[in-house]
Amino acid sequence: MIEKLYTLINYTEKSITKIIDDDNVGVNHMVLPKGDALPEHFSNSHLYMIILKGNMTIKLDDQEPHQYNVGDIINIPFHTKMNVYNTHDPILEFLVFKAPNPRNYVRK
């Protein structure tokens, strides 16, 4: 078989799952119920976040929080301070693509 298959699982509770972790890209699947958030952190690569369900509230660096909805794709530059949370009722589900995969960085 030439192709590789990756499968998303339908979570109803908070979940952060690494789906793909190869030399080309890192892909995480994240689910945040209402009132849940990711810890404040800095992006460790160039990120593309794709909203699959719900609404995302995100605060980047010192700017005001912004709202994003199903179908939105958010591009976040490397080393940006991030606060991601769900303040709405439907579960927030999204994919995070990291390119290049941060595991390939040489840290000094």
N, C-alpha and C positions, 0 to 999 in steps of 0.2 A: 504494500500500500504506500503510495507516494505522499498522500495528505496525512495531516494529524487532525484529530478531532478533539475539541474542547467543549465541555458542556456546562451551562449555567444551571445552578440549582435554585429553585424558587423558595427563598427564605422569607419568613414572616417576622423574624426577630433580628436584632442588630447582628450584622455579619460583615467581615472583611476577609475576602478570599482571594488568594493569588491564583489566577487562572492560567496565565502564561508567564513563563520566566525563562526566556531563551536569549541567545546573543543579540537578537534583533529588537525585541520589545519586551516590556513588562506590562501585563494587563491584570488589573485588580477589579473584582466585582464587589460592590459595597451596597449594603442595605442599612438604612437608618430609620427606625420608627419615629413618630412625632415626639419631639422633645430631646432626641438624641443628637450627638455631634461627634465629630472626629476631634482628637486632641489638636491644639494649635501646633503647627509644624511648618517647616519650609519645604517647598517642592524640591525633590532631589533629582529632577530631570525636567525636560520640557513635557508638559502634561496636556492631554486632551481628555476632557471629562464629557461623557455622553449620558444625558438624563434619559433613563428608560421608563421610570414611573415617578409620580409625585412632583414635588417642587423643592428646589434646593435654594437655600440662603447661603451665600458665601461672601466673606469679607477678606479681601486681599490687601496685604500691606496696610497702609493707613487710609484707604478709601472707604467710603460708606458701604454697608452690605448691599448686595444685589440679589435679585430673585431670578431663578432660571426654571424653565418648565420642560415637560416631556418633549423630546426631540431636539432640544438645544445642545450644542456642542461648544464647550468652553475651552479655549486655549490659554494655558497659564505658563508663563516663562519660568525658566530655571531659577531657583533660590528666591521664590516669592513666598512671603509669610501668608499662611492660609488658615482660615477658620471656616469650616464647613458644618452646617447644621440643618436640621429639618424642624421647622416650626409649624408645619401643616399636617392635616389629618392623614392623607394617604401616605403609605410607606414611601420613602424616598429610595429609589434604586438607581444606581448609576455604574458605569464602567469608567475606569481610569487607565488610559494608555500612556505609558512612559517611554519616550523615545529620545535618545537612546536609553536602553535599559540601564538603570543606575548601578547594577551589579558589575558593569564593565568599566566603571570609572576607577582610575588609579588614585587612591587617597594618599595624601602626603601629610 
